[in-house]
Amino acid sequence: MIESAPKSRTLFRRRLVLLAGVAGLGLTLLFGDSGFGPHATGPALTNIAYAQGVQRPAGFADIVEKVKPAVISVRVKMDASGNLMGFEGNSPFTPNSQMEQFFRRFGTPEGIPEIGPRAPRNRLVTGQGSGFFISADGYAVTNNHVVDKATMVEITADDGKTYTAKVIGTDPRTDLAVIKVDGRSDFPFVKLADKAPRIGYWVLAVGNPFGLGGTVTAGIVSARGRDIGAGPYDDFIQIDAPVNKGNSGGPTFDVDGNVIGVNTAIFSPSGGSVGIAFAIPAPTVKSIVAQLKDKGTVSRGWIGVQIQPVTPEIAENLGLKTPEGALVAEPQPHSPAAKAGIQAGDVVSEVNGSTVKDARELAKQVGAMAPGTTAKLSVWRKGEEKSFSIVLGELPRERTARASDSSESKGTDVPRLGLTLAPAGQVAGSGSEGVVVTDVDPNGIASDQGFQTGDVILEVAGKKVGNPADVRSALNAAQKDGKRTVLMRVKSGEATKFVALRLGRA
């Protein structure tokens, strides 16, 4: 697994709305993009002769007639108990999740019963979403956030019939899930597209917005390869077809009736559609669904490093001509990367001969490979290109955060940075390496770079530091060499990253 260093996406994330719905005591609150996707019912679908990008189609009626029967509405029930759902405090949503941020910003709509510690115990909450059949024997795709922690899943087909479904497998990292309806082998279904759509192609979104099943909207592909900060595997298709809460898990079709993506989120300052929606691309869906159907879980390659983008300032400090590649902030102890000799400060430029443009690209390439596979990495280290062969491990399914203790320490001022520092070994919970930040001048240059009390500086200009004097010495040497910025390796919480800090005057 590769972990990307945290990005500053507070404003953007709080406007991203997952499109699934939740309700209590019969009152529906749609909070996600849940929508069922239509499936192809026969060879006639592939004979629809609409040419993408050649001329505007006269209408979409023929396509809708073929694919709409495969789209389903998904309704789930879950226990409102905080213990069962794993939530704490007044919010029923995971701390700092998109759902929590959405309701923190916009509030809970009137009429929705209170959910949380003061709510009645063992009360059932219902949620709504969308999905689509991918095979005649009842396999269907939806979003993980639609069925996550559900105690009951019920689907309503386009003909109005209702069925009970079971969850076959989920993948939170891509927000995909596979469910199954038993008892029939003649469900209408659709196929996932074999190729990515071009920007500007016509698309149709079909789903269950606001509980209005079978809703069809049209638009175009607005962009591809969008990173919305949902995770290291972000590669979303952006569309402008109106998508709202309740469309989650539903399909987006091209004009040949193939599913190009699974709707999962919208960008909105109001909670409603403003013409910016995001769909998981079909190639990703194919790969994940195949594994979920086969074993109920997803296995990903893992090398065990924390990575971050290479900024122009970092590239300058490392002697790189262009700010490309993935910078290794820290290899995890005993990980495949550590065993192969990968070090902090290395910049991965290629994987098996394929160029790595940025940190997200490396995460995608390694995650797409099977555990046990041998990968060849090209790395830039201190002005030289080096090659490493790494046998990939399996990405751990769960990570637990380690709680850190804190204690007061006056430390020593470093006015040039606007920091007060102390040896890490003298501050409980800070480890034995580096120097810990005990105070930050809000008007200093370090504050502008996001330094916080408790951060641990491990290296300055490529040299390990153990006390404030080491930091001063490294800063003086960098300034004598004429450098405008100095590269620091900093541990903040559980994440380790490189920070290019502009030097101030002595």
SULGI-V18855 format. One record per residue. N is the residue number from 0. RES is the residue in one small letter. SS is DSSP state (2 for helix, 1 for strand, 0 for the rest). OMEGA is omega in degrees with one decimal (NA if undefined). Layout:
N	RES	SS	OMEGA
N	RES	SS	OMEGA
This chain:
0	m	0	176.0
1	i	1	179.5
2	e	1	178.4
3	s	1	177.2
4	a	0	-177.3
5	p	0	177.1
6	k	0	177.1
7	s	0	-176.7
8	r	0	-173.1
9	t	2	-177.3
10	l	2	-176.1
11	f	2	-175.5
12	r	2	-176.1
13	r	0	175.7
14	r	0	175.2
15	l	1	-175.2
16	v	1	171.1
17	l	1	-168.4
18	l	1	175.7
19	a	1	-175.7
20	g	1	176.2
21	v	1	179.4
22	a	1	176.6
23	g	1	177.5
24	l	0	176.1
25	g	0	178.8
26	l	1	-172.4
27	t	1	173.5
28	l	1	-177.7
29	l	1	-179.3
30	f	1	-179.4
31	g	1	178.9
32	d	1	-175.3
33	s	1	176.8
34	g	0	-178.5
35	f	1	-179.3
36	g	0	178.7
37	p	0	-179.6
38	h	0	178.3
39	a	0	-176.9
40	t	0	-179.1
41	g	0	-177.7
42	p	2	-178.4
43	a	2	-178.4
44	l	2	-177.5
45	t	2	-178.7
46	n	2	179.0
47	i	0	-170.6
48	a	0	173.0
49	y	0	-179.0
50	a	0	178.8
51	q	0	171.6
52	g	0	-179.0
53	v	0	177.8
54	q	0	179.7
55	r	0	179.3
56	p	0	-179.6
57	a	0	179.9
58	g	0	-177.4
59	f	0	-172.2
60	a	2	-178.6
61	d	2	179.8
62	i	2	-178.9
63	v	2	-179.9
64	e	2	-178.3
65	k	2	-170.3
66	v	2	-174.1
67	k	2	179.0
68	p	2	-178.4
69	a	2	-178.5
70	v	1	-176.8
71	i	1	170.9
72	s	1	-177.9
73	v	1	177.7
74	r	1	-177.9
75	v	1	172.1
76	k	1	177.2
77	m	1	-179.6
78	d	1	179.8
79	a	0	179.9
80	s	0	178.7
81	g	2	-178.6
82	n	2	-177.9
83	l	2	-176.6
84	m	2	176.8
85	g	0	-179.2
86	f	0	179.2
87	e	0	175.5
88	g	0	-175.4
89	n	0	-177.5
90	s	0	177.1
91	p	0	-175.7
92	f	0	178.9
93	t	0	-179.2
94	p	0	178.6
95	n	0	176.2
96	s	0	179.3
97	q	2	179.5
98	m	2	-179.8
99	e	2	-179.7
100	q	2	-179.9
101	f	2	-177.2
102	f	2	175.3
103	r	2	-177.3
104	r	2	-171.5
105	f	2	179.3
106	g	0	178.1
107	t	0	-178.4
108	p	0	179.9
109	e	0	176.5
110	g	0	180.0
111	i	0	-179.9
112	p	0	-178.3
113	e	0	178.7
114	i	0	-179.5
115	g	0	-176.1
116	p	0	-177.7
117	r	0	179.2
118	a	0	178.1
119	p	0	-179.3
120	r	0	174.7
121	n	0	176.3
122	r	0	-179.7
123	l	1	176.1
124	v	1	179.8
125	t	1	178.0
126	g	1	-178.0
127	q	1	177.8
128	g	1	-178.7
129	s	1	179.2
130	g	1	179.1
131	f	1	178.0
132	f	1	177.1
133	i	0	176.6
134	s	0	-176.7
135	a	0	-178.0
136	d	0	168.2
137	g	0	174.4
138	y	1	-178.6
139	a	1	-179.7
140	v	1	172.2
141	t	1	176.9
142	n	0	173.6
143	n	2	-176.1
144	h	2	175.3
145	v	2	-173.1
146	v	2	-177.6
147	d	0	178.2
148	k	0	179.7
149	a	0	174.7
150	t	0	177.0
151	m	1	177.3
152	v	1	-179.2
153	e	1	179.7
154	i	1	175.0
155	t	1	-179.1
156	a	0	-177.6
157	d	0	179.7
158	d	0	177.0
159	g	0	-179.4
160	k	0	-177.4
161	t	1	-178.9
162	y	1	172.2
163	t	1	-178.7
164	a	1	174.8
165	k	1	180.0
166	v	1	179.7
167	i	1	-179.9
168	g	1	179.5
169	t	1	176.2
170	d	1	-178.3
171	p	0	-174.8
172	r	0	174.9
173	t	0	179.1
174	d	0	178.1
175	l	1	176.9
176	a	1	175.1
177	v	1	175.7
178	i	1	-174.6
179	k	1	173.1
180	v	0	-179.1
181	d	0	171.8
182	g	0	178.5
183	r	0	177.7
184	s	0	-177.3
185	d	0	177.9
186	f	0	173.1
187	p	0	-177.2
188	f	0	179.0
189	v	0	-177.7
190	k	0	174.9
191	l	1	-177.2
192	a	0	179.7
193	d	0	-178.2
194	k	0	-179.1
195	a	0	179.4
196	p	0	175.6
197	r	0	175.9
198	i	0	-177.0
199	g	0	178.2
200	y	0	173.5
201	w	1	176.6
202	v	1	176.5
203	l	1	173.8
204	a	1	-179.8
205	v	1	-178.1
206	g	1	-170.3
207	n	0	-177.5
208	p	2	178.9
209	f	2	-180.0
210	g	2	-179.6
211	l	0	-175.2
212	g	0	177.3
213	g	0	-179.9
214	t	1	-179.1
215	v	1	174.3
216	t	1	-176.7
217	a	1	177.7
218	g	1	179.3
219	i	1	170.8
220	v	1	-176.9
221	s	1	-178.4
222	a	1	176.4
223	r	1	176.3
224	g	1	-178.1
225	r	1	173.6
226	d	0	-176.5
227	i	0	176.8
228	g	0	-180.0
229	a	0	-178.6
230	g	0	-175.9
231	p	0	-176.8
232	y	0	179.9
233	d	0	177.5
234	d	0	-168.2
235	f	1	168.4
236	i	1	177.1
237	q	1	179.6
238	i	1	177.3
239	d	0	172.4
240	a	0	-177.8
241	p	0	178.6
242	v	0	-175.8
243	n	0	178.3
244	k	0	-174.5
245	g	0	177.9
246	n	0	-176.5
247	s	0	178.9
248	g	1	-179.8
249	g	0	-176.0
250	p	1	166.2
251	t	1	-175.0
252	f	1	165.7
253	d	0	-175.5
254	v	0	170.8
255	d	0	178.6
256	g	0	177.5
257	n	0	179.8
258	v	1	177.7
259	i	1	-178.8
260	g	1	177.7
261	v	1	-177.3
262	n	1	-176.4
263	t	1	-176.6
264	a	1	173.4
265	i	1	172.2
266	f	1	-173.9
267	s	0	173.6
268	p	0	-174.4
269	s	0	-176.7
270	g	0	178.1
271	g	0	-176.8
272	s	0	171.8
273	v	0	176.5
274	g	0	175.5
275	i	0	-179.6
276	a	1	-175.8
277	f	1	-178.2
278	a	1	176.2
279	i	1	-174.5
280	p	1	-175.7
281	a	2	179.3
282	p	2	176.5
283	t	2	179.8
284	v	2	179.9
285	k	2	-176.6
286	s	2	-177.2
287	i	2	-177.7
288	v	2	179.4
289	a	2	179.5
290	q	2	179.9
291	l	2	177.7
292	k	2	-175.3
293	d	2	-174.7
294	k	2	175.4
295	g	0	178.7
296	t	0	180.0
297	v	0	176.2
298	s	0	-179.8
299	r	0	174.6
300	g	1	-174.6
301	w	1	175.6
302	i	0	172.7
303	g	0	175.8
304	v	1	167.5
305	q	1	-175.6
306	i	1	177.6
307	q	1	178.9
308	p	1	174.8
309	v	0	178.5
310	t	0	177.0
311	p	2	179.4
312	e	2	178.4
313	i	2	179.4
314	a	2	179.2
315	e	2	-179.6
316	n	2	-177.6
317	l	2	179.2
318	g	0	178.1
319	l	0	-179.6
320	k	0	-178.8
321	t	0	179.3
322	p	0	-179.8
323	e	0	179.9
324	g	0	179.6
325	a	1	-177.8
326	l	1	178.0
327	v	1	177.8
328	a	1	179.0
329	e	1	170.3
330	p	1	-179.6
331	q	0	-178.6
332	p	0	176.1
333	h	0	178.3
334	s	0	176.7
335	p	2	179.7
336	a	2	-179.8
337	a	2	179.9
338	k	2	-178.9
339	a	2	178.1
340	g	0	176.2
341	i	0	-176.6
342	q	0	173.4
343	a	0	-177.9
344	g	0	175.2
345	d	0	175.9
346	v	1	179.6
347	v	1	-176.4
348	s	1	-179.7
349	e	1	171.2
350	v	1	-178.5
351	n	0	177.0
352	g	0	178.9
353	s	1	-177.2
354	t	1	175.0
355	v	0	-176.8
356	k	0	-177.5
357	d	0	-177.0
358	a	2	-179.4
359	r	2	179.0
360	e	2	178.4
361	l	2	178.7
362	a	2	-179.7
363	k	2	-176.9
364	q	2	-179.4
365	v	2	-179.5
366	g	2	-179.5
367	a	0	-178.7
368	m	0	-177.2
369	a	0	174.2
370	p	0	-177.6
371	g	0	178.0
372	t	0	175.6
373	t	1	-179.8
374	a	1	177.4
375	k	1	-178.6
376	l	1	170.9
377	s	1	-171.4
378	v	1	173.7
379	w	1	-178.8
380	r	1	175.2
381	k	0	174.7
382	g	0	-178.6
383	e	1	174.1
384	e	1	178.2
385	k	1	179.4
386	s	1	179.4
387	f	1	173.3
388	s	1	-175.5
389	i	1	173.0
390	v	1	-173.7
391	l	0	170.0
392	g	1	177.8
393	e	1	-179.5
394	l	0	177.4
395	p	0	-178.1
396	r	0	-178.7
397	e	0	173.9
398	r	0	177.6
399	t	0	179.6
400	a	0	-179.8
401	r	0	179.8
402	a	0	-179.8
403	s	0	176.2
404	d	0	177.2
405	s	0	175.0
406	s	0	-175.9
407	e	0	174.8
408	s	0	-177.4
409	k	0	178.5
410	g	0	-178.1
411	t	1	-178.9
412	d	1	169.5
413	v	1	-171.9
414	p	0	-177.3
415	r	0	-179.4
416	l	0	-173.2
417	g	0	-178.7
418	l	1	167.9
419	t	1	-171.1
420	l	1	174.7
421	a	1	175.5
422	p	1	-175.9
423	a	2	-178.7
424	g	2	-179.5
425	q	2	-178.8
426	v	0	-176.7
427	a	0	177.9
428	g	0	-177.1
429	s	0	-179.3
430	g	0	-176.2
431	s	0	-177.1
432	e	0	173.7
433	g	0	177.8
434	v	1	-176.0
435	v	1	177.3
436	v	1	179.8
437	t	1	177.2
438	d	1	-179.4
439	v	1	175.1
440	d	0	-177.6
441	p	0	179.1
442	n	0	-177.7
443	g	0	-177.9
444	i	2	179.4
445	a	2	178.5
446	s	2	179.2
447	d	2	-179.8
448	q	0	175.1
449	g	0	177.1
450	f	0	-179.0
451	q	0	174.7
452	t	0	-177.9
453	g	0	175.3
454	d	0	179.8
455	v	1	177.0
456	i	1	-176.7
457	l	1	-178.0
458	e	1	173.2
459	v	1	-179.7
460	a	0	176.3
461	g	0	-179.4
462	k	1	177.3
463	k	1	-179.5
464	v	0	-179.5
465	g	0	178.3
466	n	0	-177.9
467	p	2	179.6
468	a	2	177.4
469	d	2	179.8
470	v	2	179.0
471	r	2	-179.0
472	s	2	-179.7
473	a	2	178.2
474	l	2	179.2
475	n	2	-180.0
476	a	2	179.8
477	a	2	-178.9
478	q	2	177.0
479	k	2	178.3
480	d	0	177.1
481	g	0	-179.3
482	k	0	177.9
483	r	0	178.0
484	t	1	176.8
485	v	1	-176.7
486	l	1	178.5
487	m	1	172.0
488	r	1	-170.0
489	v	1	173.8
490	k	1	-179.6
491	s	1	-174.3
492	g	0	179.3
493	e	0	-175.3
494	a	1	173.6
495	t	1	-176.4
496	k	1	173.4
497	f	1	178.4
498	v	1	176.0
499	a	1	-173.7
500	l	1	179.2
501	r	1	-175.7
502	l	0	174.8
503	g	0	179.1
504	r	0	-179.9
505	a	0	NA
